[in-house]
Amino acid sequence: MQSTTNYLWLISDLLGQGATANVYRGRHKKTGDLYAVKVFNNLSFLRPLDVQMREFEVLKKLNHKNIVKLFAVEEEVLVHTIHTSTHL
C-alpha cells in the first residue's frame, strides 16, 4: 500500500499509465471517497519545472465533463514524487 498525507492506494489498483506518471484508484483517508491518484515517476522530473507546474495550472482551470477535475497536489519529498488527486 502506498500513501500520502491524505490518500491511500494499492499498486495493483492501476487505472492507467503514461510516460511520466501512473494513475491509481485511491481513497481519501478521512472521507473514504474514491479518487484517481496520479503519481509522477522520476522521468517526469527531467522536464523543466515550468512545464511541470503548467500541467497543474491547466488542470486546475479546466471544467469539462470529459476531463477529470484536479482537487489537490501533494509533494512527498522523501520519495520525490508529486501526487495529484481527482475525485472519481
Backbone as ProteinMPNN parsed JSONL, in Angstrom:
{"seq_chain_A": "MQSTTNYLWLISDLLGQGATANVYRGRHKKTGDLYAVKVFNNLSFLRPLDVQMREFEVLKKLNHKNIVKLFAVEEEVLVHTIHTSTHL", "coords_chain_A": {"N_chain_A": [[0.846, -1.18, 0.0], [0.522, 2.208, -0.798], [0.913, 5.658, 0.169], [-0.006, 9.096, 0.861], [-0.114, 12.136, 2.711], [-2.898, 12.501, 2.722], [-4.086, 10.501, 1.122], [-4.603, 7.032, 0.138], [-3.496, 4.139, -1.679], [-3.38, 1.143, -3.675], [-0.779, -0.5, -5.413], [-1.623, -2.401, -7.184], [-4.054, -1.418, -8.034], [-4.018, -0.031, -10.491], [-5.025, 2.392, -12.777], [-4.236, 3.58, -15.12], [-1.411, 4.435, -17.248], [1.347, 6.503, -18.205], [3.969, 8.241, -19.976], [5.198, 9.751, -17.997], [3.912, 9.304, -15.582], [1.876, 7.278, -13.346], [-1.506, 6.283, -12.803], [-3.646, 5.681, -10.149], [-6.383, 3.983, -8.478], [-7.549, 5.416, -5.643], [-8.123, 6.202, -2.128], [-9.477, 8.762, -0.077], [-8.138, 9.466, 3.035], [-9.593, 10.458, 5.277], [-12.315, 10.837, 4.471], [-12.969, 8.616, 2.944], [-13.747, 8.704, 0.334], [-13.523, 7.898, -3.169], [-10.751, 8.448, -5.317], [-8.834, 9.353, -8.212], [-5.475, 8.898, -8.242], [-2.663, 10.432, -9.269], [0.584, 9.565, -9.808], [3.671, 10.796, -10.203], [6.568, 9.765, -12.004], [10.195, 9.306, -11.801], [11.197, 10.126, -14.287], [9.551, 12.211, -15.027], [10.541, 14.368, -13.656], [12.651, 15.223, -15.096], [11.751, 16.968, -16.913], [11.495, 20.496, -17.573], [10.909, 22.641, -14.738], [8.93, 24.63, -15.041], [7.312, 23.535, -17.018], [6.288, 21.297, -15.726], [4.79, 22.549, -13.666], [2.974, 23.97, -15.19], [1.216, 22.02, -16.14], [-0.281, 21.41, -13.818], [-1.493, 23.898, -13.331], [-3.096, 24.226, -15.625], [-4.836, 22.018, -15.383], [-6.172, 22.729, -13.009], [-7.733, 24.852, -13.856], [-9.429, 23.826, -15.798], [-12.722, 22.857, -16.727], [-14.583, 20.543, -17.657], [-16.764, 18.022, -18.858], [-15.569, 15.688, -19.823], [-13.0, 15.668, -18.892], [-10.995, 15.01, -16.153], [-11.329, 16.502, -12.901], [-9.023, 18.453, -11.128], [-8.212, 18.135, -7.778], [-6.326, 18.252, -5.669], [-2.837, 18.727, -4.934], [-0.074, 17.046, -3.814], [3.128, 16.993, -2.46], [5.595, 14.71, -1.858], [8.45, 14.724, -0.295], [10.415, 12.865, 0.499], [10.147, 10.629, -1.171], [10.277, 11.777, -3.579], [8.125, 12.329, -5.372], [5.209, 13.662, -6.924], [1.839, 13.97, -6.147], [-1.264, 13.996, -7.643], [-4.723, 14.489, -7.197], [-7.896, 13.338, -8.171], [-11.347, 13.405, -8.029], [-13.331, 10.474, -8.199]], "CA_chain_A": [[0.0, 0.0, 0.0], [1.219, 3.486, -0.876], [0.087, 6.718, 0.746], [0.482, 10.447, 1.112], [-0.759, 12.644, 3.913], [-4.355, 12.411, 2.647], [-4.591, 9.461, 0.22], [-4.064, 5.671, 0.163], [-3.789, 3.37, -2.876], [-2.624, -0.079, -3.899], [-0.112, -0.543, -6.712], [-2.432, -3.279, -8.04], [-5.233, -0.676, -8.497], [-3.572, 0.852, -11.568], [-6.06, 2.781, -13.734], [-3.592, 3.925, -16.382], [-0.026, 4.881, -17.124], [1.885, 7.268, -19.314], [5.427, 8.377, -19.994], [5.734, 10.411, -16.804], [3.136, 9.055, -14.362], [0.873, 6.219, -13.25], [-2.723, 6.725, -12.123], [-4.192, 4.603, -9.329], [-7.623, 4.221, -7.743], [-7.178, 5.607, -4.25], [-9.15, 6.678, -1.196], [-9.133, 9.831, 0.849], [-8.022, 8.837, 4.36], [-10.613, 10.916, 6.231], [-13.693, 10.698, 3.988], [-13.187, 7.333, 2.283], [-14.14, 8.926, -1.057], [-12.603, 7.398, -4.188], [-10.062, 9.432, -6.142], [-7.742, 8.917, -9.077], [-4.243, 9.48, -7.711], [-1.619, 10.423, -10.3], [1.894, 9.538, -9.168], [4.691, 11.077, -11.209], [7.793, 8.988, -11.856], [11.434, 10.093, -11.846], [11.358, 10.702, -15.617], [8.806, 13.472, -15.098], [11.331, 15.443, -13.062], [13.634, 15.674, -16.083], [11.135, 18.09, -17.633], [11.687, 21.772, -16.866], [9.941, 22.877, -13.668], [7.79, 25.412, -15.526], [6.442, 22.616, -17.755], [5.598, 20.509, -14.703], [3.819, 23.4, -12.977], [1.944, 24.352, -16.154], [0.217, 20.95, -16.16], [-1.17, 21.587, -12.671], [-2.266, 25.129, -13.516], [-4.112, 23.971, -16.646], [-5.838, 21.113, -14.816], [-6.965, 23.465, -12.017], [-8.654, 25.769, -14.531], [-10.34, 23.126, -16.695], [-14.024, 22.423, -16.232], [-15.189, 19.871, -18.799], [-17.298, 16.732, -18.428], [-14.702, 14.59, -20.255], [-11.663, 15.845, -18.315], [-11.091, 14.913, -14.696], [-11.094, 17.738, -12.144], [-7.915, 18.397, -10.177], [-8.622, 18.54, -6.436], [-5.215, 18.519, -4.757], [-1.476, 18.334, -5.3], [0.734, 16.808, -2.617], [4.505, 16.626, -2.778], [6.244, 13.9, -0.833], [9.868, 14.993, -0.522], [11.253, 11.685, 0.712], [10.105, 9.721, -2.306], [10.455, 12.623, -4.76], [7.013, 12.236, -6.303], [4.106, 14.593, -6.712], [0.585, 13.251, -6.286], [-2.446, 14.804, -7.904], [-5.903, 13.697, -6.879], [-9.094, 13.684, -8.891], [-12.486, 12.653, -7.499], [-13.914, 9.504, -9.146]], "C_chain_A": [[0.89, 1.242, 0.0], [0.317, 4.555, -0.26], [0.808, 8.056, 0.721], [-0.188, 10.881, 2.406], [-2.26, 12.375, 3.899], [-4.911, 11.234, 1.86], [-3.866, 8.138, 0.403], [-4.392, 4.998, -1.164], [-2.909, 2.134, -2.92], [-1.995, -0.018, -5.285], [-0.926, -1.397, -7.691], [-3.683, -2.588, -8.583], [-4.863, 0.357, -9.556], [-4.72, 1.113, -12.537], [-5.469, 3.086, -15.105], [-2.167, 4.367, -16.148], [0.395, 5.607, -18.379], [3.387, 7.365, -19.19], [5.973, 8.917, -18.684], [4.983, 10.106, -15.517], [2.271, 7.809, -14.492], [-0.312, 6.784, -12.482], [-3.35, 5.517, -11.43], [-5.543, 5.001, -8.752], [-7.236, 4.296, -6.268], [-8.35, 6.079, -3.413], [-8.603, 7.812, -0.354], [-9.166, 9.232, 2.252], [-9.154, 9.221, 5.309], [-12.034, 10.623, 5.768], [-13.995, 9.329, 3.4], [-13.614, 7.465, 0.835], [-13.066, 8.396, -2.0], [-12.034, 8.544, -5.015], [-9.122, 8.724, -7.099], [-6.504, 9.648, -8.578], [-3.158, 9.323, -8.767], [-0.268, 10.565, -9.613], [2.952, 9.691, -10.254], [5.948, 10.267, -10.929], [9.024, 9.89, -11.984], [11.677, 10.739, -13.201], [10.662, 12.054, -15.724], [9.618, 14.646, -14.573], [12.471, 15.905, -13.96], [13.079, 16.823, -16.918], [11.41, 19.372, -16.865], [10.564, 22.01, -15.852], [8.728, 23.655, -14.158], [6.817, 24.541, -16.324], [5.64, 21.766, -16.774], [4.492, 21.33, -14.043], [2.678, 23.808, -13.905], [0.841, 23.289, -16.221], [-0.772, 21.115, -15.011], [-2.056, 22.812, -12.846], [-3.387, 24.925, -14.529], [-5.212, 23.083, -16.08], [-6.72, 21.806, -13.781], [-8.046, 24.301, -12.678], [-9.701, 25.057, -15.377], [-11.63, 22.733, -15.995], [-14.785, 21.838, -17.418], [-15.619, 18.475, -18.374], [-16.405, 15.554, -18.805], [-13.272, 14.686, -19.728], [-11.798, 15.852, -16.798], [-10.697, 16.224, -14.029], [-9.959, 17.53, -11.151], [-8.381, 18.93, -8.829], [-7.457, 18.934, -5.552], [-3.896, 18.087, -5.379], [-0.7, 18.194, -4.002], [2.133, 16.407, -3.063], [5.105, 15.896, -1.593], [7.741, 13.969, -1.087], [10.717, 13.731, -0.424], [11.265, 10.738, -0.476], [10.191, 10.461, -3.628], [9.377, 12.388, -5.813], [5.974, 13.28, -5.944], [2.829, 13.822, -6.996], [-0.52, 14.253, -6.591], [-3.655, 13.919, -7.678], [-7.116, 14.236, -7.602], [-10.222, 12.804, -8.39], [-13.034, 11.725, -8.571], [-15.411, 9.439, -8.993]], "O_chain_A": [[1.888, 1.303, 0.718], [-0.898, 4.377, -0.178], [2.028, 8.141, 0.585], [-0.769, 10.058, 3.113], [-2.841, 12.057, 4.937], [-6.115, 10.984, 1.923], [-2.691, 8.1, 0.769], [-5.456, 5.252, -1.729], [-1.848, 2.077, -2.298], [-2.619, 0.467, -6.229], [-0.916, -1.138, -8.894], [-4.316, -3.11, -9.5], [-5.343, 1.489, -9.518], [-5.321, 0.174, -13.059], [-6.119, 2.877, -16.13], [-1.757, 4.639, -15.02], [-0.125, 5.363, -19.468], [4.003, 6.657, -18.394], [7.091, 8.582, -18.295], [5.369, 10.596, -14.456], [1.976, 7.347, -15.594], [-0.154, 7.65, -11.622], [-3.558, 4.471, -12.044], [-5.827, 6.183, -8.558], [-6.666, 3.354, -5.716], [-9.439, 6.324, -3.932], [-7.433, 7.825, 0.029], [-10.131, 8.557, 2.613], [-9.626, 8.378, 6.072], [-12.872, 10.208, 6.568], [-15.155, 8.918, 3.36], [-13.825, 6.456, 0.162], [-11.873, 8.43, -1.695], [-12.743, 9.487, -5.367], [-8.666, 7.615, -6.821], [-6.491, 10.877, -8.5], [-2.781, 8.204, -9.115], [-0.006, 11.552, -8.926], [3.107, 8.825, -11.115], [6.349, 10.098, -9.778], [8.902, 11.087, -12.243], [12.302, 11.798, -13.27], [11.134, 12.943, -16.433], [9.413, 15.785, -14.991], [13.177, 16.86, -13.634], [13.833, 17.562, -17.552], [11.546, 19.345, -15.642], [9.416, 21.628, -16.082], [7.607, 23.372, -13.737], [5.613, 24.793, -16.303], [4.446, 21.543, -16.974], [3.373, 20.843, -13.881], [1.543, 23.975, -13.459], [-0.336, 23.626, -16.344], [-1.978, 20.974, -15.212], [-3.248, 22.764, -12.54], [-4.505, 25.396, -14.321], [-6.395, 23.363, -16.274], [-7.908, 21.497, -13.688], [-9.143, 24.45, -12.139], [-10.759, 25.625, -15.649], [-11.631, 22.332, -14.831], [-15.534, 22.541, -18.096], [-14.915, 17.815, -17.61], [-16.479, 14.509, -18.159], [-12.426, 13.867, -20.085], [-12.6, 16.595, -16.232], [-9.845, 16.959, -14.527], [-9.942, 16.541, -10.418], [-8.889, 20.048, -8.743], [-7.582, 19.864, -4.755], [-3.85, 17.202, -6.233], [-0.671, 19.115, -3.186], [2.29, 15.568, -3.951], [5.12, 16.403, -0.471], [8.241, 13.326, -2.011], [11.653, 13.56, -1.204], [12.286, 10.11, -0.758], [10.179, 9.837, -4.689], [9.676, 12.262, -7.001], [5.881, 13.72, -4.798], [2.751, 13.095, -7.987], [-0.686, 15.242, -5.877], [-3.605, 12.719, -7.945], [-7.34, 15.446, -7.644], [-10.075, 11.583, -8.332], [-13.189, 12.13, -9.723], [-16.072, 8.68, -9.703]]}, "name": "protein", "num_of_chains": 1, "seq": "MQSTTNYLWLISDLLGQGATANVYRGRHKKTGDLYAVKVFNNLSFLRPLDVQMREFEVLKKLNHKNIVKLFAVEEEVLVHTIHTSTHL"}
